[in-house]
């Protein structure tokens, strides 16, 4: 059974159609269903005019040549949260999605994950696009809420921008076109029934890598060095393109930088500030449209103390609320059988948040901004949610689903970019930080280290293959699993001196220092050869 068709990808000797075999409804907005792909399949395409034996022979040969690429694609698809709808435009925000038709010319290609696999058919005489489903990667979650007896639903949608999609150490900064790594738009939607009216609210935020030309290639260090391009004009040109695109889409942009003000993060932060000030000085348009604030999260929120974060939000509350959000009530058109929003307010600006990874600190900060907006919306409806403590809990029937959705959102985005759930997620989910949470963060940090150093190159290859940045036919000798093999060999080599000492002790023989030193030198030599050899491969 096939739920949806997403595109066709060409490998070395065959083409494969990507389909959803199993999906689960995770949200319903205005009676339009949104599904999560729980099981996918890459089905080889065959020439129906050939006889069965020829097809079987070619199919076996194709799978042999394509097997390594199929493995990395399947591994990636298993790790990525994919969502689709045949009636709701997931690439557009709430108000547009209620009225937009799902047409190739109207969907936002920046959020359409498999657009590169479909675009080749757009000029075809056959209406093939009628058979493909729009899909995003990121997160979609929905939970019922209740506010003082009034029932409603809370929905969170994160759309990953695909223009510079990739994994942690292979997708930093921006490219020459101004596309930022790990950029995502997160939209919080509320529908609340009050009497005979369906009150609605939609608010968007974005995250994205520091908009400079910088890299942080894996070097087996826990935190690899950050290398910032030395050409200021290169930063300015690409950053200007980045901000112009954001201003064109969101009108006003307020950037919040959460990185450290000391150490290597502080160094890139200074370049960030200098570049930002330079482009604002050169462009009066951008000067009046963007601003930047640097909030050193680690210095200000040591341990579990986030009082300073509340103070920072309070000082920026007017700006956040001046940007407003989409709010109004749903109106049903009997003739077209569709819903639309009778607007009361419209969002006029956006908060752009970054840390180094745009994951852990960013998700916690964005959830607090969402809390400020949610309180304001409920207060505008007459509920008593105004308070000086912006981080104070709300009633459990809205507090719990709010925390759970923001935590699940952070974990989903983190899994795609860093290979583990988000750090600091215990605080986002419960509002407290315990030793258990710290141990969990430590565990995820170790897992990230090994995944990012030994497995992420293949994940990046998979993204590049999907985006059309590389062609499988140009890499006929591609090998899958090199990173895992390297890691296993390094573990084996590291155990050689220990195993040698144990064996000698079993036979009551002492291993003198010179022999042990020789074994260690040989072990490290083999480790070095293994690493270099596999890096070359």
C-alpha positions, 0 to 999 in steps of 0.5 A, a space after each residue: 500500500 502506498 500513501 504518498 509519492 514524493 519523487 524520483 531519484 537517479 542513482 548509478 544504474 537505476 532510478 527509484 521512486 520514493 514513496 510512503 508505505 505507512 503514515 500516521 495522522 499527527 495533526 488536523 487543521 481546519 479539517 485538513 489532515 497532516 501525516 507523518 511518514 512512519 515507513 518509506 520505500 525506494 522502489 526501483 523503476 523498470 522498463 515494462 516492455 522488457 521480458 521478465 528475465 531481462 528485468 530480473 537480471 538488470 534489477 540485480 545488477 542495478 541493486 548491486 551498484 546502487 546498494 551503498 547509496 540506497 543504504 545512506 538514503 534509507 539511513 537518512 530517511 529513518 532519521 529525518 521527520 517527514 510530513 505531508 498533506 494532500 490538502 494543507 500547504 505545509 510550506 506556507 503559514 496558517 492563514 495562507 494554508 487555509 486558502 491556498 491550493 497545493 500547486 507547484 507554482 504557489 508552494 514555497 520551494 525553500 521548505 519543500 524537501 524533495 523539490 529537486 526530485 520533482 522539478 524536472 517534471 514541471 514542464 512535462 506534457 503529463 500532469 505528473 505533479 498531480 501524483 506527487 505529495 508536498 513534503 517538509 522535514 522538521 516537526 509537526 505536533 498537535 495536542 488538545 488544550 483547555 483554557 478556563 473550560 474552553 477547549 481548543 488545540 495547540 499545533 507546532 510546525 517547524 519547516 526546515 529550509 532546504 537551501 543549505 540543508 545538512 548536518 552539524 559540522 558540515 553545514 555551518 554559516 551561510 553560502 554566497 547566496 545568503 542561505 543559512 545552515 540549519 535554518 527553520 521556521 517554527 509556527 505556533 498555532 492555536 484554535 480555541 472555541 469561545 461560545 459560537 466563535 473559533 478564535 485563532 492565533 498563529 505566530 512564527 519564529 526562525 532559527 539559523 546558523 550565524 550568517 557569516 562564512 565559517 566552518 567547523 570541520 570535525 577533527 576528533 576534538 570534542 569541540 573542533 576549531 571555528 574557522 571564520 573567513 578572513 575576507 570582510 567583504 565576503 561576509 558583508 555581501 552574503 549577509 546582506 543577501 540573507 537579511 534582505 531575503 528575510 526582510 522581504 518575507 517578514 518585514 522586520 527582523 530582530 536577531 538574538 545571538 545566544 553564543 558566549 562572549 568569551 573564547 572561540 564563540 566570542 571571536 566569531 560573535 565579534 565578527 558577527 557584530 562588526 559585519 552586522 553594524 557594517 551592512 546597517 551603516 551601508 544600507 539605510 533600508 536594512 538599518 530601519 528593518 533589522 536589529 541585533 542583540 547579544 545575550 550570552 546564555 551560558 554566562 547569564 543562565 548558569 546552572 538552572 538559573 534563568 532569571 536573567 532570561 526572564 529579565 531579557 525577555 521583559 526588556 524586549 517584551 514590547 518589541 516581541 508584542 509589537 510584531 504581533 501575530 496573526 489573530 482573529 476568528 475562523 469563517 466558513 464559506 458554505 459555497 467553497 466548503 473552506 475556512 478563512 480567517 477574519 483578521 484582527 491582527 497580523 504579524 509584522 516582524 520576526 525573531 531570528 535566534 541563533 547559538 552555535 548549533 541553533 539547537 539547545 539554547 535556541 529551542 529553550 529561548 524560542 519556547 520562552 518567546 512562544 510563552 510570552 506570545 501565548 500569554 498575550 493572546 490569551 489575555 487579549 481574549 479576556 483571560 487573566 494571563 498577564 504577569 510580571 514573571 514571563 516564565 511563570 507556569 500556566 494552568 496545567 491543561 495548557 502548560 503541559 501540552 505547551 511544554 511537551 510540544 516545544 520539547 518534542 520540536 527541539 528533539 526532532 530538529 536536533 536529531 536531524 542536525 546533530 544525531 541526538 535529542 536536544 540538550 536542556 530538553 528536561 528543562 523545556 519539558 518540566 521547567 526544572 533541571 535535575 542531576 538526571 537531566 545533566 547525566 542525560 545531556 552528558 550521554 547525548 554529548 558523547 553520542 554526538 561526538 562519535 556520530 558527528 566525527 564518524 557518521 555525519 559525512 555519509 548523512 551529508 552525502 545523502 542530503 547532497 544527493 537528494 538536493 542534486 548537489 552531487 550525482 551518484 554516477 560520478 562516484 561509482 566506487 562509493 563505500 557506505 559505512 566507512 565511518 563506522 568501520 573506522 570507529 570499530 578499528 580505533 576501538 580495537 587498536 585502543 584495546 591492543 595494549 590492554 589485551 597484551 598486558 592481560 595475556 602476559 599476566 595470565 602467563 606470569 610474564 611481566 611486560 617491560 616498559 620498552 615492550 609496552 612503549 613499542 606496542 603503544 607506538 605501533 598501535 597509534 601508528 596503525 590508528 593514524 594510518 586507518 584514520 588517514 586512509 579512511 578519510 581519503 576514501 
